[in-house]
Amino acid sequence: MTPHWKLTVEGLGKIEHAEVDIRPLTLFVGPNNTGKSYVASLIWGVVAMQGELEPPEGPELEACRAWVAQHIVEGATPVQVAMHRADIELFERLFRVMLEKNRAVLIQRIFKSEQITARRIAWENEACPSEMAFAWSTDRDDPEKHVLTLTDGPGTTSIKTHPQTNDIRELRAAALDMLVRRIVFYRLTRLFRRFDGPYSRIDPVYLLASRTGFMQLYKAVARRSLERWHQDDVDNRLELTAPSFHFIDMMAFGLRSRVGRRDFGEEADWLERALMGRVELVSGNSAVNEYWYYPAGISKPLPMNLSSTLVTELTPVIAVLRYASSLPLFVYEEPEAHLHPELQRLVAQVIVRLVRKGLFVVVTTHSPDFCQQINNFIKLGSLAADKRAEAQAKLGYGPQVYLEQDDVSGYEFKSDDAGTRTSVVEMKKRPSGLVMPTFNASLASLSDEIFELTELLSEHEVVS
């Protein structure tokens, strides 16, 4: 079962209504200034800031509290509970209410502007298991410590957390929080802000379209931001959207050269080879991170402000894949920016490899070359296994480079004639890939123009 979610939003900027099925790879295409980044930012924000959504008092919260209290009773450990669909739906309903009641605060936190609002936001889990298992026990080595476990099903993944408390009320609160996050964000496991251990950080990544500019200025912006943040006058703080501030904070302080998860190191190496050199992260305990580029054959490094746009575009991607300690979601704006078509194809291949490894990727793009490469990988995934392996070997791709149709969703953002409203239309999926009218119409118009000018040029040559 492919995990996926449906995000519904109404009245966000120019977007009157949008229903987006968030798959392992979600593509947003369309003209500039149609709201692609708004929706991408909202997806990032729901994942990044879900720990800040306070559950409102009401029947939904009371029902979940009652379920937890029924199964976490003083002195009753260990407990194992089979959760059926009706149990799971209790926690799904609570999250929907949490999201709606905190909608205005969430939008304000993401966009840092009172001008951006939304009439409605809804998040639906489209692929949660119909049965799960919850367990409460004490640690084998230390009976004073508690363990909460939630398992998807037999032979599948589970998540554990170790609340540092013996207070029954705090244990119940921790269990409630874990159940909501895990059930709603099925398989995005690094989403537990209040917990210890490997789930203590929540860190989806948003790579902005303006990567080069930020890489040129991130150190100065980070230092200024810290200075202003400690001042009493909040109006002096830098006015950045949450994804922008997160990007600067991550590049300046969040990545550490000895902390990386290494899950995606091979993909980072692929991109690094395209630079004809190597990137080095120099991190200290308190200093702002430095990123140096060593061109092939040259011993002295170049700082980002003296490196080419190829380097400044790909360095953040390489750094995130190599050094991020947590990466449940990857929003990548305009991966084609400043890249030759051949490198766009390489980035598309890297993204597909990440998807195959379980990373969720949201991409905004204007590039027909990039999208055609994605469609080629869907074609590979539509072939029978033996035919696919034969095609992959012939084309020079590894066995993990392909996309199944269930892995992908695509949306076209279309502006009305006045430029005041945007419609968001799901693109049809076929074995040959996503149907993309926005590129087809543009390419057809360009082809017609080429034909017309070629005909006129031929007539002119005959007359001459």
C-alpha positions as CSV (number, residue, x, y, z in Angstrom):
1,M,0.0,0.0,0.0
2,T,1.5,3.3,-1.1
3,P,1.0,5.9,1.8
4,H,-0.5,9.1,0.6
5,W,-2.5,12.1,2.0
6,K,-5.1,14.5,0.6
7,L,-4.7,18.2,1.3
8,T,-7.7,20.4,0.7
9,V,-7.4,24.1,0.8
10,E,-9.8,26.9,0.0
11,G,-9.1,30.6,-0.4
12,L,-5.4,30.5,-0.2
13,G,-4.0,33.5,-2.1
14,K,-5.3,33.2,-5.7
15,I,-6.4,29.6,-5.2
16,E,-10.1,29.3,-4.7
17,H,-10.1,25.5,-4.2
18,A,-7.5,22.7,-4.5
19,E,-7.4,19.1,-3.6
20,V,-3.9,17.6,-3.7
21,D,-3.1,13.9,-3.4
22,I,0.3,13.9,-1.8
23,R,2.2,10.9,-3.1
24,P,5.9,9.8,-2.7
25,L,6.5,12.2,-5.6
26,T,4.1,15.1,-6.1
27,L,4.7,17.5,-9.0
28,F,3.3,21.1,-9.3
29,V,3.6,22.6,-12.8
30,G,2.3,25.7,-14.3
31,P,3.1,29.4,-15.1
32,N,4.8,31.7,-12.7
33,N,2.7,33.5,-10.0
34,T,-0.1,30.9,-9.9
35,G,0.4,29.7,-6.3
36,K,2.5,26.6,-6.6
37,S,4.8,27.8,-3.8
38,Y,1.9,28.6,-1.6
39,V,0.6,25.1,-1.7
40,A,4.1,23.6,-1.3
41,S,4.7,25.8,1.7
42,L,1.4,24.8,3.2
43,I,2.3,21.1,2.8
44,W,5.7,21.8,4.4
45,G,4.0,23.7,7.2
46,V,1.4,21.1,8.1
47,V,4.2,18.5,8.5
48,A,6.8,20.9,10.1
49,M,4.4,22.5,12.6
50,Q,1.9,19.8,13.4
51,G,3.5,19.6,16.9
52,E,2.3,23.2,17.5
53,L,-1.3,22.4,16.8
54,E,-3.1,22.4,20.1
55,P,-6.0,20.0,20.4
56,P,-9.1,22.0,21.2
57,E,-11.5,20.9,24.0
58,G,-14.5,19.1,22.6
59,P,-16.0,15.7,22.0
60,E,-13.1,14.6,19.7
61,L,-10.5,15.3,22.3
62,E,-12.6,13.7,25.0
63,A,-13.1,10.5,23.0
64,C,-9.3,10.2,22.4
65,R,-8.6,10.9,26.1
66,A,-11.1,8.2,27.1
67,W,-9.5,5.7,24.8
68,V,-6.1,6.3,26.1
69,A,-7.3,6.3,29.8
70,Q,-9.0,3.0,29.2
71,H,-5.7,1.4,28.2
72,I,-3.1,3.2,30.3
73,V,-4.2,2.5,33.9
74,E,-2.0,3.0,36.9
75,G,-0.1,-0.3,37.7
76,A,-1.5,-2.1,34.7
77,T,1.6,-2.4,32.5
78,P,2.3,-4.2,30.2
79,V,-0.6,-3.6,27.9
80,Q,-1.1,-4.7,24.3
81,V,-4.1,-3.4,22.4
82,A,-5.3,-4.2,18.9
83,M,-6.6,-1.0,17.2
84,H,-9.4,-1.4,14.7
85,R,-10.7,1.0,12.1
86,A,-13.1,2.7,14.6
87,D,-10.3,3.3,17.1
88,I,-8.0,4.7,14.4
89,E,-10.7,7.1,13.2
90,L,-11.0,8.6,16.7
91,F,-7.5,10.1,16.3
92,E,-7.9,11.0,12.7
93,R,-11.0,13.1,13.6
94,L,-9.1,14.8,16.4
95,F,-6.4,15.9,14.0
96,R,-8.9,17.3,11.5
97,V,-10.4,19.4,14.3
98,M,-6.9,20.5,15.5
99,L,-6.0,21.6,12.0
100,E,-9.2,23.5,11.4
101,K,-9.2,25.2,14.8
102,N,-5.6,26.3,14.4
103,R,-5.9,27.2,10.7
104,A,-5.3,31.0,11.1
105,V,-2.4,30.5,13.4
106,L,-0.8,27.9,11.1
107,I,-1.1,30.2,8.1
108,Q,0.4,33.1,10.0
109,R,3.3,31.0,11.2
110,I,4.1,29.7,7.7
111,F,3.7,33.0,5.7
112,K,4.4,35.6,8.4
113,S,1.8,37.9,6.9
114,E,-1.7,38.9,7.8
115,Q,-2.4,39.3,4.1
116,I,-2.3,35.6,3.5
117,T,-5.4,33.7,4.8
118,A,-7.2,30.5,4.0
119,R,-10.9,29.8,4.5
120,R,-10.4,26.0,4.9
121,I,-7.6,23.5,5.3
122,A,-8.1,19.8,5.6
123,W,-5.7,16.9,5.7
124,E,-7.0,13.3,5.1
125,N,-5.0,10.1,5.5
126,E,-5.7,8.1,2.4
127,A,-3.8,5.0,3.2
128,C,-3.7,4.3,6.9
129,P,-3.8,0.6,7.9
130,S,-7.2,-0.6,8.9
131,E,-5.6,-2.3,12.0
132,M,-2.7,-1.2,14.2
133,A,-1.3,-2.3,17.5
134,F,-0.6,-0.2,20.6
135,A,1.6,-1.3,23.5
136,W,2.7,0.2,26.8
137,S,5.4,-1.5,28.8
138,T,8.4,-0.8,31.1
139,D,12.0,-0.9,30.0
140,R,13.6,-4.3,30.5
141,D,16.8,-2.7,31.8
142,D,15.1,0.0,33.9
143,P,11.6,-0.7,35.2
144,E,11.3,3.0,36.1
145,K,11.3,3.9,32.4
146,H,8.3,3.4,30.1
147,V,8.0,2.4,26.5
148,L,5.1,3.3,24.1
149,T,4.9,1.4,20.8
150,L,2.7,1.7,17.8
151,T,2.9,-0.9,15.1
152,D,1.3,-0.7,11.6
153,G,0.7,-4.4,11.4
154,P,2.3,-7.8,11.4
155,G,5.7,-7.7,9.8
156,T,5.6,-3.9,9.2
157,T,7.2,-0.9,10.8
158,S,6.7,0.2,14.4
159,I,7.7,3.3,16.3
160,K,8.7,3.5,20.0
161,T,9.2,6.4,22.4
162,H,10.4,6.5,26.0
163,P,8.6,9.2,28.0
164,Q,10.8,10.3,30.9
165,T,8.1,10.3,33.5
166,N,6.2,8.1,35.9
167,D,3.2,10.5,36.1
168,I,0.2,8.7,34.6
169,R,-1.3,11.9,33.2
170,E,2.0,12.7,31.4
171,L,2.2,9.1,30.1
172,R,-1.4,9.4,28.7
173,A,-0.5,12.8,27.1
174,A,2.5,11.3,25.5
175,A,0.5,8.3,24.2
176,L,-2.2,10.6,22.8
177,D,0.3,12.7,21.0
178,M,2.1,9.7,19.5
179,L,-1.2,8.1,18.4
180,V,-2.4,11.2,16.6
181,R,1.0,11.9,14.8
182,R,1.6,8.3,13.8
183,I,-1.9,7.6,12.6
184,V,-2.2,10.8,10.7
185,F,1.3,10.9,9.2
186,Y,1.5,7.2,8.5
187,R,5.2,6.3,7.7
188,L,6.5,9.8,8.1
189,T,8.0,8.5,11.3
190,R,10.3,11.4,12.3
191,L,7.4,13.6,13.5
192,F,7.4,13.5,17.2
193,R,8.6,16.9,18.6
194,R,7.9,16.0,22.3
195,F,9.7,12.7,22.4
196,D,13.3,11.7,23.1
197,G,15.8,9.7,21.1
198,P,15.7,9.5,17.3
199,Y,12.3,11.2,17.1
200,S,13.2,14.3,19.1
201,R,13.6,16.4,15.9
202,I,11.1,17.3,13.3
203,D,12.8,18.5,10.2
204,P,11.2,18.5,6.8
205,V,13.3,20.4,4.3
206,Y,12.2,23.1,1.9
207,L,14.7,24.1,-0.7
208,L,13.7,27.5,-2.0
209,A,13.8,28.5,-5.7
210,S,16.2,31.3,-4.7
211,R,18.8,28.9,-3.4
212,T,21.7,30.8,-5.1
213,G,20.8,34.1,-3.4
214,F,20.4,32.5,0.0
215,M,23.7,30.6,-0.3
216,Q,25.4,33.9,-1.1
217,L,23.9,35.6,1.9
218,Y,22.9,33.0,4.4
219,K,25.8,33.8,6.9
220,A,25.1,37.5,7.0
221,V,21.3,36.9,7.3
222,A,21.8,34.3,10.0
223,R,23.9,36.5,12.1
224,R,21.6,39.5,11.7
225,S,18.6,37.3,12.5
226,L,20.2,36.2,15.7
227,E,21.0,39.7,16.7
228,R,17.5,41.0,16.0
229,W,15.9,38.0,17.7
230,H,17.4,38.9,21.0
231,Q,16.2,42.5,20.8
232,D,12.9,43.5,22.5
233,D,11.5,45.2,19.4
234,V,9.9,42.4,17.5
235,D,9.4,44.7,14.5
236,N,13.1,44.6,13.9
237,R,13.2,40.9,13.3
238,L,13.8,39.7,9.8
239,E,10.5,39.3,7.9
240,L,10.9,35.9,6.3
241,T,8.5,33.1,5.6
242,A,8.9,30.0,7.8
243,P,10.4,27.9,4.9
244,S,12.9,30.7,4.2
245,F,13.9,31.1,7.8
246,H,14.1,27.3,8.2
247,F,16.4,27.1,5.1
248,I,18.8,29.7,6.5
249,D,18.7,28.2,10.0
250,M,19.4,24.7,8.6
251,M,22.2,25.8,6.3
252,A,23.8,28.0,9.0
253,F,23.4,25.9,12.1
254,G,21.3,22.8,11.5
255,L,23.6,20.6,9.5
256,R,26.6,19.0,11.1
257,S,29.4,17.1,9.3
258,R,29.4,14.3,11.8
259,V,25.7,13.9,12.4
260,G,24.4,12.9,9.0
261,R,22.1,9.9,8.6
262,R,24.0,8.7,5.4
263,D,20.8,7.2,4.0
264,F,21.1,9.3,0.9
265,G,24.9,9.6,0.7
266,E,25.1,7.8,-2.7
267,E,22.7,10.4,-4.2
268,A,24.7,13.2,-2.7
269,D,27.9,11.7,-4.3
270,W,26.2,11.6,-7.7
271,L,25.3,15.3,-7.6
272,E,28.7,16.2,-6.3
273,R,30.4,14.5,-9.3
274,A,28.4,16.8,-11.6
275,L,30.2,19.8,-9.9
276,M,33.6,18.6,-11.2
277,G,34.8,19.0,-7.7
278,R,33.7,18.5,-4.1
279,V,31.8,20.3,-1.4
280,E,32.9,20.4,2.1
281,L,30.9,21.4,5.2
282,V,32.9,23.0,8.0
283,S,30.8,23.1,11.1
284,G,31.6,24.3,14.6
285,N,29.9,24.1,18.0
286,S,28.6,27.6,17.8
287,A,29.9,29.2,14.6
288,V,27.9,29.6,11.4
289,N,28.5,26.7,9.0
290,E,30.9,27.2,6.1
291,Y,30.5,25.5,2.7
292,W,33.6,25.3,0.6
293,Y,33.9,24.2,-3.0
294,Y,37.1,22.4,-4.1
295,P,37.3,22.4,-8.0
296,A,38.9,19.3,-9.4
297,G,42.7,19.6,-9.5
298,I,42.8,22.7,-7.3
299,S,43.9,22.4,-3.7
300,K,42.5,25.7,-2.4
301,P,38.7,26.0,-1.9
302,L,36.3,28.6,-3.1
303,P,33.7,30.1,-0.9
304,M,30.1,30.1,-2.1
305,N,30.2,33.8,-3.1
306,L,32.9,33.0,-5.6
307,S,31.5,29.8,-6.9
308,S,29.3,29.3,-10.0
309,T,25.5,29.1,-9.9
310,L,25.8,25.3,-10.6
311,V,27.7,25.0,-7.3
312,T,25.4,27.3,-5.3
313,E,22.3,25.5,-6.7
314,L,23.4,22.0,-5.9
315,T,25.4,22.5,-2.7
316,P,22.2,22.8,-0.5
317,V,20.9,19.6,-2.0
318,I,24.1,17.7,-1.5
319,A,24.4,19.0,2.1
320,V,20.9,18.0,3.0
321,L,21.2,14.5,1.6
322,R,24.5,14.0,3.2
323,Y,24.1,15.7,6.6
324,A,20.5,16.1,7.6
325,S,19.7,14.1,10.8
326,S,16.0,13.9,9.9
327,L,14.4,14.0,6.5
328,P,10.8,12.9,6.4
329,L,9.7,15.3,3.6
330,F,11.7,17.1,0.9
331,V,10.1,20.1,-0.9
332,Y,12.3,21.1,-3.9
333,E,11.4,24.2,-5.8
334,E,12.5,24.5,-9.4
335,P,15.2,21.8,-9.4
336,E,16.0,22.8,-13.0
337,A,17.1,26.3,-12.0
338,H,20.5,27.3,-13.7
339,L,21.0,23.7,-14.8
340,H,21.8,22.4,-18.3
341,P,19.1,19.9,-19.5
342,E,21.5,17.0,-19.0
343,L,21.9,18.0,-15.4
344,Q,18.2,18.4,-15.0
345,R,17.9,14.8,-16.1
346,L,20.4,13.8,-13.5
347,V,18.5,15.6,-10.8
348,A,15.3,13.9,-11.9
349,Q,17.1,10.5,-11.6
350,V,18.3,11.4,-8.1
351,I,14.8,12.4,-7.0
352,V,13.5,9.0,-8.3
353,R,16.2,7.2,-6.3
354,L,15.1,9.1,-3.2
355,V,11.5,8.2,-3.7
356,R,12.5,4.5,-4.1
357,K,14.3,4.8,-0.7
358,G,11.1,6.0,0.9
359,L,11.5,9.8,0.9
360,F,8.5,11.9,0.1
361,V,9.4,14.6,-2.4
362,V,7.3,17.6,-3.5
363,V,8.6,19.4,-6.6
364,T,7.5,22.7,-8.2
365,T,8.8,23.1,-11.8
366,H,8.6,24.9,-15.1
367,S,10.9,22.5,-17.0
368,P,9.5,20.3,-19.8
369,D,12.9,18.5,-19.9
370,F,12.7,17.6,-16.2
371,C,9.1,16.5,-16.4
372,Q,9.8,14.4,-19.5
373,Q,12.5,12.6,-17.7
374,I,10.1,11.9,-14.8
375,N,7.6,10.5,-17.4
376,N,10.4,8.3,-18.8
377,F,10.8,6.8,-15.4
378,I,7.0,6.2,-15.2
379,K,7.3,4.4,-18.5
380,L,10.0,2.2,-17.0
381,G,7.8,1.4,-14.1
382,S,4.9,0.5,-16.4
383,L,7.0,-2.3,-18.0
384,A,7.0,-5.9,-16.8
385,A,9.9,-6.6,-14.4
386,D,12.0,-8.5,-17.0
387,K,11.4,-5.9,-19.7
388,R,12.2,-3.1,-17.2
389,A,15.5,-4.7,-16.2
390,E,16.4,-5.0,-19.8
391,A,15.6,-1.4,-20.5
392,Q,17.4,-0.1,-17.4
393,A,20.5,-2.0,-18.4
394,K,20.4,-0.6,-22.0
395,L,19.8,3.0,-20.8
396,G,22.4,2.8,-18.0
397,Y,20.0,3.0,-15.0
398,G,20.2,0.9,-11.9
399,P,17.4,-1.4,-10.8
400,Q,15.9,1.1,-8.4
401,V,15.4,3.9,-11.0
402,Y,11.8,3.7,-12.0
403,L,8.4,5.1,-10.8
404,E,5.1,3.2,-10.5
405,Q,2.0,5.2,-11.3
406,D,0.9,5.0,-7.6
407,D,4.1,6.7,-6.6
408,V,3.3,9.9,-8.5
409,S,0.7,12.7,-8.6
410,G,0.8,15.8,-10.6
411,Y,-1.1,19.1,-10.6
412,E,-1.4,21.9,-13.2
413,F,-1.8,25.4,-11.8
414,K,-3.8,27.5,-14.3
415,S,-4.5,31.2,-14.0
416,D,-7.6,32.8,-15.4
417,D,-7.4,35.5,-18.1
418,A,-7.4,38.3,-15.5
419,G,-4.7,36.7,-13.5
420,T,-6.7,36.9,-10.3
421,R,-7.7,33.3,-9.8
422,T,-5.9,30.0,-10.0
423,S,-7.5,26.6,-10.7
424,V,-5.6,23.5,-9.6
425,V,-6.2,20.5,-11.9
426,E,-5.0,17.0,-11.3
427,M,-3.0,15.7,-14.3
428,K,-4.1,12.4,-15.9
429,K,-1.8,9.4,-15.3
430,R,-1.1,6.9,-18.0
431,P,1.6,4.2,-18.5
432,S,3.4,6.8,-20.6
433,G,3.4,9.3,-17.8
434,L,1.6,12.4,-16.6
435,V,-0.3,14.4,-19.3
436,M,0.9,18.0,-19.0
437,P,-1.2,20.4,-21.1
438,T,0.7,23.4,-19.9
439,F,3.9,22.2,-21.7
440,N,2.1,20.6,-24.6
441,A,0.4,23.8,-25.6
442,S,3.6,25.8,-25.3
443,L,5.6,23.3,-27.2
444,A,2.9,23.1,-29.9
445,S,2.8,26.9,-30.2
446,L,6.6,27.0,-30.5
447,S,6.5,24.2,-33.1
448,D,3.9,26.1,-35.2
449,E,6.1,29.2,-35.0
450,I,9.1,27.3,-36.2
451,F,7.2,25.8,-39.1
452,E,5.8,29.2,-40.1
453,L,9.2,30.9,-40.0
454,T,10.8,28.1,-41.8
455,E,8.2,28.4,-44.6
456,L,8.7,32.1,-44.9
457,L,12.5,31.7,-44.9
458,S,12.2,29.1,-47.7
459,E,10.1,31.5,-49.8
460,H,12.5,34.3,-49.2
461,E,15.5,32.1,-50.3
462,V,13.6,31.1,-53.5
463,V,12.9,34.7,-54.3
464,S,16.5,35.7,-53.7
